[in-house]
Amino acid sequence: MLQRLVRDYSWIHLGIGLFGNFCFVVGSVLFFKTFESFYTLGVWLFVVGSTGMFLGSLGELAKSLYERREKREEQPARAT
C-alpha cells in the first residue's frame, strides 16, 4: 500500500513540498524587524515549512528507490 501511495500519487509529494516552501518563505519574511509582532508565527511557519520540504523530499526519494528497483527487476538476468 505504501509503495502504491508513493508511486501513483507523486503529486502529493510535490504538493507537500510546495506548501512547505511557501510556509518557509512566509515564515522567513516574518523574521524581519518590521513584522516583529509576528515573530512566533514566523517561527512556526518556518518549522512547518521545513517539515513539509523534508516530507516532500522523502516521498520523492522513496519514489525514486521504488522505480529503480522495478527497473532492475524488469531487466533480464545476464548470463554468468
BELGISUL-V661634 format. One record per residue. RES is the residue in one letter. D_FIRST is the distance of its C-alpha to the first C-alpha in whole Angstrom. Layout:
res-><RES RES>
d_first-><D_FIRST D_FIRST>
This chain:
res-><M L Q R L V R D Y S W I H L G I G L F G N F C F V V G S V L F F K T F E S F Y T L G V W L F V V G S T G M F L G S L G E L A K S L Y E R R E K R E E Q P A R A T>
d_first-><0 4 5 5 6 9 10 10 11 14 16 15 16 19 20 19 21 24 24 25 27 29 29 30 33 34 34 36 39 39 41 44 47 47 44 45 45 41 40 38 36 36 35 32 31 31 29 26 27 26 23 22 23 21 18 18 19 16 14 16 17 13 13 16 15 13 15 18 16 16 19 21 19 21 24 26 28 31 34 35>
